[in-house]
Amino acid sequence: MYGRIISFTLLAPSLWSVVEAIGSKLNNENHKRFLFKSAENAGFIVEIFTDRKNAGSNLDTIKAMQGLREQAMAKVNVSEGEGILK
């Protein structure tokens, strides 16, 4: 199991609709994605993959969020790692 967390701060709460389109829930065998709102203008997206190779071939969410960085985001941070629970 391999995970990625994309945390972000929006410049304006009105941008949530764009983030919701990017981070919409996905739940298939190899890739799961969940969007969480932690404040009026902040949140995070959690992605879970079967392995690192699968994560490397599923970069659409991270690319889209980083693409918004200059236009709509004050901050975008990404953390990734291997699962330790089997």
Secondary structure, 3 states (H helix, E strand, C coil): CEEEEEEEEECCHHHHHHHHHHCCCEECCCEEEEEEEEECCEEEEEEEECCHHHHHCCCHHHHHHHHHHHHHEEEEEEEEEECCCC
